Structures are given as C-alpha cells and as structure tokens.
Amino acid sequence: MCRRRSDASLWVALVLGVLLLLAPVGEAADLKISNLVVTNSDKSLMVQAVLLGALPEGLVEGLETGIPAVVRFQVELWQYNTFWVDRRIAAKVVERQVHYDILTKEYRVTAVQGESREPYVTRDLWEAKRVISELRALHLAPIDLLKLENLYYVRLRAEIRPATPEPSLTKLLPPFLSSGVETSWEKSPLLTMSRQR
C-alpha cells in the first residue's frame, strides 16, 4: 500500500515538473529575432536586427515595481568551411538595461556592455521597448580581417531577464522571469566580401 502511494506521488511530481518546464514556452514564443541585416562600410562589417517581444507583460509589471530588465545580444561572425568545421572569426556581446523611475514616471535605457551611448530617457513604454530591442550599425569586425574569397555568416541570439539586485528576489518571480528567456540562434545568409555576377 505504501509503495503505491510513493509511486503515485512520484508520477504526480513528474507531471507537475513537466508542466512547469513547458509553461515558459508559451511566454517565450513571442520572443524572436527579426530583420537581421549584415552590411559593411569601408572599415567594418555591421549588423542590424530587432528583437520582437523584448519586454513581455511579466517584465513590464516587474519594471513598474522597481525591478530593472536586461536585454543581452550575442553576435558572432563565422567563416563557412565546406569540408571542415566552421570557424568563429569575431564575437560581440551587447547588453542594455531598462529601469523605471516610479517618482518621475520615466523609463531609462542604459548601455551596460558592448557599446558606449548616452542613457535614453522617455516616458513612453513603447519607445523604451524600441530602444532596448534594436541593434543598429553594430560594428562586428574590421573588413581587413576578412578575405575576399571566403564565405561568412553572422548568427545572433538574445536573452531577456530581470536585473534582480539581490538573489532573494528571484524566489518571488515566476521561474520564466527569474532565469531569463533566450531566443534560438538566427543565422544570416552566406556572405562574401567580393561581388560576383
């Protein structure tokens, strides 16, 4: 009799665990990379992209109670090799934080890592979402580093999470918000530095 209860308890715990693991997928389904464009100037290879769904409802609620949110972009340049393993040429991490000031009712977007820019302050949530989710003309690698005959591609992924000031606050947040959510890798088409007709 006791063994049946422990087996039943184990099954209930297993089913609840699976349901908890699947719960974040519904929230993260709206998070994706869009409009990945790779261009170049005379001196460097540049990347532009947009993260759709950068601040889901749960993070906005956290923002309004004083918990900042962080968006982190991982950008990599790879050399494509037909008969061997692809080689990573360059990598860059761009991290931004958005903080809501309850007294002034302003959103402040600041660069934390990978770029130097002045903080952007706005009272409009939509504008704060736009600023935190757009990569514009990110200088990924110098053109001198790349060979004309080789093929390259850029891959990019993003992560959103709350910037909890102390570990005890992570216990109060839902699991999907406390651990963060990542997009899958978005990959550009193959690129070459020489124009072919």
Backbone as CSV, one residue per row, in Angstrom:
resi,resn,N_x,N_y,N_z,CA_x,CA_y,CA_z,C_x,C_y,C_z
1,MET,0.819,-1.197,0.000,0.000,0.000,0.000,0.863,1.262,0.000
2,CYS,1.921,1.226,0.805,2.821,2.385,0.912,3.576,2.608,-0.392
3,ARG,3.949,1.505,-1.052,4.679,1.607,-2.322,3.813,2.264,-3.399
4,ARG,2.513,1.961,-3.437,1.605,2.544,-4.418,1.498,4.056,-4.226
5,ARG,1.449,4.487,-2.969,1.382,5.925,-2.704,2.644,6.633,-3.159
6,SER,3.789,6.025,-2.892,5.042,6.672,-3.310,5.148,6.704,-4.838
7,ASP,4.686,5.639,-5.510,4.687,5.643,-6.980,3.748,6.714,-7.530
8,ALA,2.565,6.819,-6.910,1.600,7.828,-7.345,2.137,9.230,-7.090
9,SER,2.769,9.423,-5.940,3.362,10.728,-5.623,4.470,11.077,-6.607
10,LEU,5.256,10.069,-6.967,6.337,10.289,-7.937,5.772,10.710,-9.294
11,TRP,4.702,10.044,-9.727,4.087,10.394,-11.008,3.486,11.794,-10.984
12,VAL,2.844,12.157,-9.898,2.269,13.497,-9.771,3.373,14.545,-9.812
13,ALA,4.466,14.299,-9.101,5.592,15.239,-9.098,6.210,15.351,-10.492
14,LEU,6.318,14.222,-11.184,6.879,14.230,-12.534,6.001,15.020,-13.501
15,VAL,4.692,14.817,-13.439,3.761,15.540,-14.314,3.795,17.038,-14.014
16,LEU,3.799,17.402,-12.731,3.881,18.820,-12.370,5.193,19.438,-12.833
17,GLY,6.281,18.697,-12.721,7.577,19.195,-13.188,7.581,19.458,-14.689
18,VAL,7.002,18.532,-15.454,6.921,18.719,-16.912,6.055,19.923,-17.253
19,LEU,4.942,20.088,-16.563,4.074,21.239,-16.816,4.772,22.551,-16.490
20,LEU,5.551,22.582,-15.416,6.292,23.797,-15.074,7.361,24.106,-16.107
21,LEU,7.994,23.060,-16.650,9.005,23.285,-17.686,8.383,23.793,-18.979
22,LEU,7.173,23.331,-19.276,6.518,23.754,-20.514,5.850,25.115,-20.390
23,ALA,5.598,25.590,-19.198,4.918,26.870,-19.001,5.668,28.045,-19.611
24,PRO,6.994,28.159,-19.488,7.685,29.304,-20.066,7.626,29.362,-21.585
25,VAL,7.420,28.202,-22.236,7.434,28.194,-23.687,6.344,29.086,-24.254
26,GLY,5.174,29.109,-23.650,4.095,29.968,-24.131,4.465,31.434,-24.052
27,GLU,5.136,31.853,-22.983,5.540,33.245,-22.821,6.681,33.605,-23.772
28,ALA,7.604,32.659,-23.979,8.791,32.945,-24.781,8.533,32.802,-26.270
29,ALA,7.369,32.271,-26.647,7.087,32.047,-28.062,7.072,33.358,-28.842
30,ASP,6.742,34.472,-28.199,6.696,35.756,-28.887,8.070,36.397,-29.017
31,LEU,9.065,35.889,-28.341,10.414,36.440,-28.361,11.176,35.864,-29.546
32,LYS,11.538,36.731,-30.510,12.310,36.244,-31.658,13.082,37.388,-32.308
33,ILE,14.117,37.009,-33.029,14.951,37.952,-33.766,14.334,38.176,-35.149
34,SER,14.283,39.436,-35.556,13.723,39.773,-36.859,14.644,40.766,-37.573
35,ASN,14.515,40.841,-38.866,15.227,41.818,-39.704,16.737,41.798,-39.488
36,LEU,17.344,40.611,-39.473,18.794,40.506,-39.360,19.414,40.897,-40.692
37,VAL,20.155,42.004,-40.685,20.784,42.535,-41.902,22.266,42.741,-41.624
38,VAL,23.105,42.265,-42.543,24.551,42.444,-42.423,25.002,43.329,-43.575
39,THR,25.652,44.433,-43.242,26.169,45.367,-44.248,27.627,45.662,-43.919
40,ASN,28.253,46.445,-44.771,29.623,46.836,-44.464,29.884,48.264,-44.897
41,SER,30.810,48.872,-44.191,31.322,50.180,-44.566,32.724,49.937,-45.111
42,ASP,33.478,51.004,-45.331,34.846,50.847,-45.820,35.736,50.158,-44.795
43,LYS,35.394,50.280,-43.514,36.283,49.782,-42.465,35.765,48.597,-41.676
44,SER,34.436,48.411,-41.600,33.952,47.327,-40.737,32.667,46.683,-41.244
45,LEU,32.450,45.466,-40.755,31.228,44.718,-41.022,30.222,45.099,-39.940
46,MET,28.992,45.435,-40.331,27.999,45.932,-39.386,26.746,45.049,-39.399
47,VAL,26.103,44.960,-38.247,24.922,44.116,-38.082,23.773,44.976,-37.566
48,GLN,22.592,44.707,-38.119,21.367,45.351,-37.640,20.324,44.259,-37.410
49,ALA,19.543,44.401,-36.353,18.493,43.427,-36.052,17.504,44.041,-35.073
50,VAL,16.357,43.369,-34.936,15.319,43.797,-33.997,14.876,42.573,-33.206
51,LEU,14.745,42.743,-31.898,14.229,41.697,-31.033,12.751,41.958,-30.808
52,LEU,11.906,41.080,-31.311,10.459,41.225,-31.150,10.020,40.614,-29.835
53,GLY,9.164,41.303,-29.106,8.682,40.825,-27.820,9.687,40.999,-26.705
54,ALA,10.486,42.063,-26.779,11.599,42.249,-25.841,11.158,42.428,-24.397
55,LEU,10.031,43.051,-24.153,9.560,43.238,-22.779,8.163,42.641,-22.638
56,PRO,8.078,41.349,-22.299,6.761,40.748,-22.102,6.061,41.334,-20.879
57,GLU,4.802,41.019,-20.743,3.972,41.610,-19.690,4.543,41.398,-18.297
58,GLY,5.083,40.216,-18.031,5.642,39.937,-16.711,6.811,40.845,-16.369
59,LEU,7.669,41.131,-17.340,8.800,42.030,-17.095,8.338,43.470,-16.941
60,VAL,7.300,43.869,-17.675,6.772,45.233,-17.545,6.196,45.428,-16.148
61,GLU,5.507,44.413,-15.638,4.989,44.500,-14.265,6.132,44.624,-13.266
62,GLY,7.206,43.873,-13.495,8.379,43.970,-12.636,9.027,45.337,-12.710
63,LEU,9.080,45.893,-13.925,9.647,47.234,-14.117,8.888,48.262,-13.289
64,GLU,7.583,48.177,-13.326,6.754,49.160,-12.629,6.833,49.034,-11.105
65,THR,7.389,47.929,-10.616,7.611,47.792,-9.178,9.064,48.052,-8.800
66,GLY,9.872,48.450,-9.775,11.251,48.822,-9.472,12.305,47.799,-9.823
67,ILE,11.951,46.690,-10.485,12.939,45.681,-10.877,13.358,45.949,-12.321
68,PRO,14.615,46.348,-12.572,15.066,46.619,-13.945,15.069,45.343,-14.789
69,ALA,15.028,45.521,-16.092,15.099,44.402,-17.033,16.344,44.548,-17.892
70,VAL,16.910,43.420,-18.291,18.138,43.407,-19.087,17.875,42.652,-20.384
71,VAL,18.346,43.213,-21.499,18.333,42.538,-22.792,19.785,42.370,-23.215
72,ARG,20.157,41.135,-23.567,21.545,40.824,-23.924,21.568,40.188,-25.301
73,PHE,22.344,40.778,-26.215,22.514,40.250,-27.569,23.894,39.595,-27.675
74,GLN,23.938,38.402,-28.263,25.194,37.735,-28.581,25.296,37.689,-30.094
75,VAL,26.341,38.300,-30.643,26.516,38.364,-32.095,27.851,37.717,-32.437
76,GLU,27.841,36.829,-33.430,29.065,36.119,-33.823,29.217,36.127,-35.336
77,LEU,30.451,36.239,-35.786,30.800,36.132,-37.210,31.543,34.825,-37.403
78,TRP,31.059,34.012,-38.329,31.657,32.705,-38.592,32.126,32.613,-40.042
79,GLN,33.225,31.905,-40.248,33.702,31.599,-41.595,33.170,30.215,-41.957
80,TYR,32.491,30.134,-43.091,31.908,28.877,-43.544,32.980,28.027,-44.220
81,ASN,33.062,26.763,-43.839,34.002,25.812,-44.445,33.211,24.635,-44.990
82,THR,33.369,24.349,-46.247,32.589,23.307,-46.899,32.917,21.925,-46.363
83,PHE,34.199,21.620,-46.224,34.600,20.261,-45.864,35.160,20.139,-44.446
84,TRP,34.973,21.135,-43.638,35.510,21.099,-42.289,34.575,21.875,-41.357
85,VAL,34.940,22.016,-40.125,34.121,22.714,-39.145,34.228,24.223,-39.372
86,ASP,33.106,24.932,-39.258,33.118,26.391,-39.400,33.962,27.010,-38.284
87,ARG,34.545,28.178,-38.581,35.452,28.830,-37.638,34.890,30.181,-37.229
88,ARG,34.848,30.428,-35.922,34.368,31.718,-35.431,35.473,32.757,-35.585
89,ILE,35.133,33.879,-36.242,36.099,34.947,-36.507,36.008,36.045,-35.457
90,ALA,34.795,36.424,-35.094,34.606,37.522,-34.138,33.323,37.295,-33.352
91,ALA,33.280,37.867,-32.153,32.080,37.778,-31.313,31.945,39.067,-30.515
92,LYS,30.721,39.444,-30.272,30.459,40.659,-29.502,29.197,40.456,-28.674
93,VAL,29.199,41.014,-27.473,28.038,40.967,-26.595,27.589,42.401,-26.348
94,VAL,26.301,42.648,-26.557,25.714,43.957,-26.285,24.634,43.743,-25.227
95,GLU,24.758,44.476,-24.131,23.794,44.338,-23.039,23.245,45.708,-22.682
96,ARG,21.919,45.769,-22.571,21.229,47.019,-22.205,20.290,46.744,-21.043
97,GLN,20.077,47.788,-20.252,19.195,47.673,-19.097,18.155,48.782,-19.159
98,VAL,16.910,48.441,-18.822,15.855,49.441,-18.736,15.376,49.483,-17.288
99,HIS,15.245,50.699,-16.800,14.842,50.928,-15.414,13.706,51.949,-15.413
100,TYR,12.681,51.705,-14.607,11.551,52.622,-14.494,11.653,53.369,-13.174
101,ASP,11.652,54.699,-13.252,11.691,55.530,-12.054,10.248,55.833,-11.648
102,ILE,9.864,55.339,-10.495,8.481,55.472,-10.044,8.116,56.925,-9.762
103,LEU,9.070,57.712,-9.287,8.775,59.105,-8.945,8.582,59.982,-10.185
104,THR,9.509,59.875,-11.152,9.418,60.719,-12.349,8.583,60.085,-13.454
105,LYS,8.241,58.786,-13.274,7.480,58.029,-14.277,8.197,58.011,-15.624
106,GLU,9.515,57.793,-15.578,10.347,57.745,-16.780,11.062,56.399,-16.869
107,TYR,11.202,55.932,-18.119,11.984,54.739,-18.411,13.375,55.200,-18.838
108,ARG,14.411,54.554,-18.292,15.792,54.912,-18.609,16.486,53.675,-19.182
109,VAL,16.915,53.756,-20.445,17.619,52.661,-21.106,19.103,53.014,-21.131
110,THR,19.915,52.149,-20.526,21.356,52.397,-20.472,22.117,51.226,-21.068
111,ALA,23.270,51.544,-21.655,24.158,50.522,-22.184,25.001,49.979,-21.033
112,VAL,25.017,48.662,-20.884,25.778,48.029,-19.813,27.086,47.468,-20.342
113,GLN,27.049,46.860,-21.544,28.225,46.211,-22.096,28.164,46.243,-23.624
114,GLY,29.318,46.393,-24.259,29.426,46.242,-25.700,29.178,47.479,-26.531
115,GLU,28.731,48.552,-25.946,28.518,49.789,-26.682,28.617,50.966,-25.719
116,SER,28.967,52.098,-26.269,29.016,53.314,-25.437,28.022,54.305,-26.016
117,ARG,27.021,54.599,-25.243,25.992,55.546,-25.657,25.406,56.202,-24.422
118,GLU,24.871,57.355,-24.625,24.233,58.085,-23.534,22.937,57.375,-23.139
119,PRO,22.560,57.420,-21.863,21.270,56.840,-21.463,20.115,57.520,-22.189
120,TYR,19.137,56.725,-22.571,17.963,57.226,-23.264,16.808,57.260,-22.271
121,VAL,16.201,58.422,-22.088,15.124,58.605,-21.115,13.834,58.965,-21.849
122,THR,12.751,58.266,-21.506,11.455,58.525,-22.116,10.349,58.192,-21.116
123,ARG,9.181,58.767,-21.328,8.007,58.439,-20.510,7.122,57.405,-21.199
124,ASP,7.444,57.076,-22.427,6.636,56.169,-23.234,7.210,54.750,-23.186
125,LEU,6.430,53.774,-22.729,6.877,52.388,-22.651,7.213,51.850,-24.037
126,TRP,6.404,52.180,-25.033,6.655,51.706,-26.392,8.026,52.179,-26.885
127,GLU,8.377,53.415,-26.604,9.668,53.964,-27.012,10.814,53.250,-26.286
128,ALA,10.643,52.956,-25.011,11.664,52.223,-24.257,11.859,50.823,-24.828
129,LYS,10.757,50.160,-25.208,10.847,48.837,-25.838,11.604,48.919,-27.154
130,ARG,11.343,49.953,-27.935,12.025,50.109,-29.225,13.525,50.297,-29.030
131,VAL,13.905,51.148,-28.102,15.324,51.450,-27.901,16.079,50.243,-27.364
132,ILE,15.471,49.485,-26.469,16.178,48.350,-25.875,16.272,47.162,-26.829
133,SER,15.404,47.112,-27.835,15.331,45.922,-28.688,15.971,46.074,-30.064
134,GLU,16.474,47.243,-30.419,17.059,47.441,-31.747,18.584,47.472,-31.707
135,LEU,19.185,46.712,-32.590,20.624,46.821,-32.841,20.771,47.584,-34.146
136,ARG,21.486,48.691,-34.108,21.670,49.487,-35.322,23.146,49.714,-35.561
137,ALA,23.626,49.303,-36.719,25.005,49.528,-37.152,26.019,49.106,-36.089
138,LEU,25.837,47.890,-35.560,26.792,47.341,-34.604,28.048,46.920,-35.365
139,HIS,29.183,47.510,-35.045,30.457,47.187,-35.698,30.956,45.862,-35.147
140,LEU,30.896,44.814,-35.981,31.229,43.467,-35.528,32.694,43.110,-35.759
141,ALA,33.211,43.421,-36.940,34.598,43.051,-37.254,35.156,43.998,-38.304
142,PRO,36.465,44.265,-38.258,37.076,45.091,-39.311,37.122,44.328,-40.634
143,ILE,36.938,45.035,-41.708,36.957,44.429,-43.046,38.329,43.824,-43.344
144,ASP,39.397,44.420,-42.824,40.752,43.906,-43.065,40.929,42.476,-42.567
145,LEU,40.116,42.063,-41.618,40.200,40.725,-41.044,39.638,39.657,-41.995
146,LEU,38.821,40.078,-42.965,38.106,39.142,-43.831,38.783,39.008,-45.196
147,LYS,38.751,37.788,-45.747,39.345,37.525,-47.061,38.255,37.555,-48.128
148,LEU,38.589,38.039,-49.296,37.606,38.203,-50.367,36.992,36.889,-50.835
149,GLU,37.780,35.820,-50.864,37.286,34.561,-51.435,36.510,33.689,-50.453
150,ASN,36.553,33.987,-49.182,35.881,33.153,-48.174,34.399,33.503,-48.031
151,LEU,33.645,32.528,-47.541,32.230,32.726,-47.242,32.058,32.878,-45.732
152,TYR,31.159,33.795,-45.341,30.931,34.083,-43.932,29.438,34.105,-43.658
153,TYR,29.099,34.002,-42.381,27.717,34.231,-41.943,27.754,34.803,-40.536
154,VAL,26.669,35.488,-40.185,26.522,36.072,-38.860,25.394,35.335,-38.172
155,ARG,25.597,35.028,-36.905,24.494,34.457,-36.129,24.309,35.285,-34.865
156,LEU,23.054,35.327,-34.431,22.671,36.238,-33.357,21.600,35.584,-32.502
157,ARG,21.710,35.798,-31.204,20.626,35.397,-30.303,20.508,36.448,-29.208
158,ALA,19.375,36.439,-28.532,19.122,37.431,-27.487,18.552,36.744,-26.257
159,GLU,18.741,37.400,-25.124,18.232,36.902,-23.855,17.619,38.074,-23.100
160,ILE,16.482,37.824,-22.458,15.894,38.840,-21.587,15.781,38.255,-20.188
161,ARG,16.005,39.101,-19.185,15.896,38.662,-17.800,15.752,39.890,-16.909
162,PRO,15.211,39.701,-15.733,15.183,40.825,-14.793,16.568,40.998,-14.174
163,ALA,16.923,42.216,-13.872,18.196,42.502,-13.208,17.916,42.615,-11.724
164,THR,17.747,41.485,-11.076,17.396,41.484,-9.659,18.597,41.922,-8.833
165,PRO,18.422,42.879,-7.954,19.536,43.371,-7.166,20.043,42.385,-6.127
166,GLU,19.185,41.475,-5.666,19.634,40.502,-4.677,18.992,39.154,-4.970
167,PRO,19.705,38.042,-4.669,19.196,36.703,-5.009,17.861,36.353,-4.364
168,SER,17.526,36.947,-3.233,16.265,36.589,-2.569,15.045,37.001,-3.395
169,LEU,15.202,38.014,-4.260,14.068,38.439,-5.094,13.731,37.418,-6.166
170,THR,14.706,36.591,-6.576,14.418,35.602,-7.622,13.405,34.577,-7.147
171,LYS,13.271,34.393,-5.839,12.280,33.461,-5.296,10.863,33.997,-5.456
172,LEU,10.713,35.304,-5.555,9.388,35.915,-5.684,8.898,35.945,-7.121
173,LEU,9.831,35.853,-8.095,9.463,35.949,-9.500,9.061,34.590,-10.051
174,PRO,8.220,34.563,-11.085,7.912,33.295,-11.739,9.198,32.707,-12.327
175,PRO,9.283,31.369,-12.481,10.518,30.749,-12.954,10.985,31.291,-14.299
176,PHE,10.043,31.585,-15.205,10.443,32.061,-16.530,11.112,33.428,-16.450
177,LEU,10.733,34.260,-15.502,11.343,35.578,-15.372,12.618,35.559,-14.557
178,SER,12.719,34.688,-13.568,13.899,34.692,-12.721,15.102,34.144,-13.442
179,SER,14.907,33.196,-14.347,16.044,32.594,-15.017,16.342,33.264,-16.354
180,GLY,15.405,33.968,-16.922,15.613,34.587,-18.225,15.127,33.688,-19.348
181,VAL,14.951,34.284,-20.498,14.485,33.567,-21.679,15.400,33.920,-22.840
182,GLU,15.796,32.908,-23.614,16.661,33.120,-24.777,15.903,32.815,-26.058
183,THR,16.304,33.496,-27.122,15.812,33.137,-28.443,16.713,32.034,-28.985
184,SER,16.289,31.413,-30.043,17.186,30.497,-30.744,18.142,31.328,-31.598
185,TRP,19.192,30.697,-32.094,20.153,31.412,-32.943,19.505,31.756,-34.276
186,GLU,19.616,33.004,-34.684,19.163,33.455,-36.008,20.413,33.582,-36.862
187,LYS,20.372,33.040,-38.063,21.558,32.982,-38.917,21.315,33.745,-40.220
188,SER,22.302,34.537,-40.632,22.193,35.281,-41.884,22.521,34.362,-43.062
189,PRO,22.157,34.754,-44.273,22.618,34.009,-45.444,24.142,34.125,-45.559
190,LEU,24.740,33.246,-46.382,26.184,33.299,-46.574,26.590,34.608,-47.243
191,LEU,27.707,35.154,-46.806,28.197,36.442,-47.302,29.583,36.259,-47.895
192,THR,29.917,37.125,-48.818,31.276,37.178,-49.341,31.668,38.647,-49.465
193,MET,32.930,38.927,-49.346,33.400,40.303,-49.426,33.594,40.777,-50.861
194,SER,33.605,39.841,-51.815,33.755,40.235,-53.222,32.408,40.094,-53.916
195,ARG,32.146,40.954,-54.852,30.888,40.880,-55.619,31.074,39.957,-56.798
196,GLN,30.146,39.043,-56.976,30.191,38.118,-58.106,28.922,38.267,-58.903
197,ARG,29.036,38.112,-60.189,27.848,38.191,-61.049,27.484,36.844,-61.574
